Amino acid sequence: MGRVNDEAAAALQEYAELFALSGGDAFRVRSYQKAAKSIAGFPEDLRHADIRKIPGVGEAIAKKVEEFLARGSFRQLDDLRGRVPEGVRELTRVPSLGPKRALFLFEELGIDSPAALADAIRDGRLAGLRGFGPKTEENLLKGVEHLELSGGRVHLGIAMDLAERVIASLPAERIAHAGSLRRMRETIGDIDILAVGPPGLMDLFARQPYVTEVIAKGERKTSVRTDRGLQVDLRVVPAESWGAAMIYFTGSKEHNVRIREMAVKKGWKLSEYGLFDGEDHLIASETEEDVYDALGMRWIPPTLREDGGEITAALRGELPRLVELADLRGDLHTHTDLTDGIASLEDMVAAAARCGHSYYAITDHAPDLVMQRMTLGKALAQRAQIAELQAKYPEMRLLHGTELNIAPDGSVDWPGEVLAGFDVCVASVHSHFHQSREEMTRRFVAACENPYVHVIGHPTTRKIGKRPPVDADWDEVFRAAARTGTIMEIDSYPDRADLPSDLVRLARHHGVKFSIDSDSHAIPHLSHQRFGVGIAQRAWLTPDDVVNTWPLDRLLAHLHRAAV
């Protein structure tokens, strides 16, 4: 997908938000949000497509998109940017604070930032305001704290997209990203790029269209600010030092300190230029494998380099064979335009076949998520469509599934006799995020104990930078999942990254199995599974820990053993 799709979608989404803040009609707001979602998920580059054929894009929106493609904005967006105070826009980034209440707080109390909101709550200035009771105030404070913790960091998907854009723009002999992005951390503060390149590479980098500011420029290192707000550091390194430089700039700091200490104990020195003996003779530098081998250990995958026991395991030859993207045989959580996806069943299945999947589950939402307007009749009609499509894809087993809603009491949408007809049932929390720890724990345990629930989808419900995770006793939840054979999902959608790697490790400790799913709502989202694999690797998962690496017969046997 072209970058311009994301940029146009972001402009429409911003317009929708500003339109809502200015008191615009809710129906039109939803229309622009729907169009933004469709454009972001459209598989073709907007510049070479018929915009009016994109679902949800009518004539008025198409004209705005065409103007955006021509000059990078459109008149109505420029107008609203001037009319809606920036402080109100900042307030809407606080989880659980909608545009109407943000505007109300600005007009009534002059609250113009998340920090000012927190101060007003602590000073008691919201007391007595309709709709702002003690529980609401508590949730808003938590939302401000969550926003502050995320700081200037972005989720992995945004950072990876930018890094790949930078790499594609530079004609280097060798080039790769390093840092926390290579370690696949779930949020990224800045991006490190290493290159072996020709003269003039730094000048070319500084002139790229994604660069908005050159922070510092030199022969070996140039730092820029980009149109995504992220800083990118480009370093040119000698070809013969590539391996040592990649180790050094990949980190983590703690991992590097440990291996440098190992070198020092041998009377050696390790730097970004190589591993040297006491007389400064080069021992190893060209590849990472060479450097680790000289230190007496196997190469350590970047996702493990957090000083979490990986060095000891490498020295003992006990590093696990981590799950890889190529191990995945299928995807157990995806959506179509029957509910909140934007691509048809036929198009999603065709795209899954191009991914080389052995099996593929369609899991549109169930009826308790009322906004999706699902009915049993629609689900059964989809099942018939899937049966017809199956003949076209003999190499890929199509699974008819559903994403159920875990109600506050732990129950799910359909009774057992209906659920028994689905190949796979994913159950997720989509509401009542502020239940107490005890209530939320009971809610998850009840879902795990439902014999027709196979997978708990995006378990913490978090959205990075937008919504904090729910509070639950995860030890108790994971014990229940292990006891019932319920799978915990690693939702690969990068703004979810859910379960996060620390909870994956905890769940694995209890004996839980996992599925790495894309949660696709559009064709480009199918590739998100690579981000879920990164989370799994950071948690030391092997292929056997991940059910969608298993052959179909083993997977189906596991899914349906509890309900038999």
Secondary structure, DSSP 8 states (H G I E B T S, - for coil): --HHHHHHHHHHHHHHHHHHHTT--HHHHHHHHHHHHHHHT-SS-GGGS-GGGSTT--HHHHHHHHHHHHHSS-HHHHHHHHHS-HHHHHHTTSTT--HHHHHHHHHHH---SHHHHHHHHHTTTTTT-TT--HHHHHHHHHHHHHHHHHTT-EEHHHHHHHHHHHHHH---SEEEE-HHHHTT-SEESEEEEEEE--TTHHHHHHTSTTEEEEEEE-SSEEEEEETTS-EEEEEE--GGGHHHHHHHHH--HHHHHHHHHHHHHTT-EEETTEEE-TT--EEE-SSHHHHHHHTTS----GGGTTTSSHHHHHHTT-------GGG--EES-B--TTTT-SS-HHHHHHHHHHTT-SEEEEEEE-TTSGGG---HHHHHHHHHHHHHHHTT-TTSEEEEEEEEE--TTS--SS-HHHHTT-SEEEEE--S-TT--HHHHHHHHHHHHHSTT--EE-STT--BTTTB------HHHHHHHHHHHT-EEEEE--TTT-BS-HHHHHHHHHTT--EEEE--BSSGGGGGGHHHHHHHHHHTT--GGGBGGGS-HHHHHHHHHTTT-
